[in-house]
Amino acid sequence: MSESIPLAVIGGSGFYDMPGLEDAEELEIATPFGPPSDRIRVGTLGGRRVAFLARHGRHHTILPSELPQRANFWALKQLGVERVLSVSAVGSLREVYAPGHLVVPSQLIDRTWGRPSTFFGDGLVGHISFAEPFCPRMRQAALAAARCAGATVHEGGTYVVMQGPAFSTRAESELHRAWGADLIGMTALPEAKLAREAELCYATLACVTDYDCWHETEAAVDAATVFETLRRNVAVSQEAVRLLAGALPPREGCACATALDAAIVAPRAAVPAEVRERLAPILRRWLEAGT
């Protein structure tokens, strides 16, 4: 493993590059789970080493349900990444979260299926704590950076992760509103779960693009609307990332950094050799803590 990389940015729809990333090199990482979404760019931003990964590929060729999330997070962990900021397009389920606003959500509801969502299995049993799915320290840092970037940004909110690729029906949109959800998107899971298993601090900067299809006076969401709103707002998201890179929260004492200590059930000696090898970047700290 190389020296640590304090921050990785996963860019979602419309966020395919990271301007200002200096002395960047592109790395093609082989993983036990296949190739990541794209080559990972590593350079310097805000005086710190930063990695950037285009979630859907730089030409947006991967559906949300097809994303190689285990490969993405294995690769980031192998590179020495410590924190991850996900920048994602979302629909709003509340009037107050208007298109063009940013939100740093605090909770998730999982409505996906069939997406590989854990590194555990094959003789390794673990159950991460997931009551708070986002790192509290990263959430506050992302919030402060977005405000300094001049964005209209909201703190907190519940994000429903839907399967896609179709957008919601009106009945589904009203159901999610009745549940008390605030945002809807397609990518925060299994990202947040895999980040926790990999002991990475993870937060989402959600870019509101539309009112889903519940709003009485706004047109129902379509892809053209989403990308037009993103085009207008990607610059402020990039500025927020630049500011965040220079003001990262400390990792010492953060529960994300030692999440496996309370998650893995089996004794270290019982972990099969092939699992140790396949998950070496993920398990390294936990295994060494027992020696």
Secondary structure, DSSP 8 states (H G I E B T S, - for coil): --S-BSEEEEE-TT----TT-EEEEEE----TT---SS-EEEEEETTEEEEEEETTTTTT---GGG--HHHHHHHHHHTTB-EEEEEEEEEESSTTS-TT-EEE--EEEEE--S----S-BTTB-B----SS-S-HHHHHHHHHHHHHTT--EEE--EEEEE--SS---HHHHHHHHHTT--EEESSHHHHHHHHHHTT-EEEEEEEEEE-TTT-SSS----HHHHHHHHHHHHHHHHHHHHHHHTS----TT-GGGGGGGGTB-S-GGGS-HHHHHHTHHHHHHHHHHT-
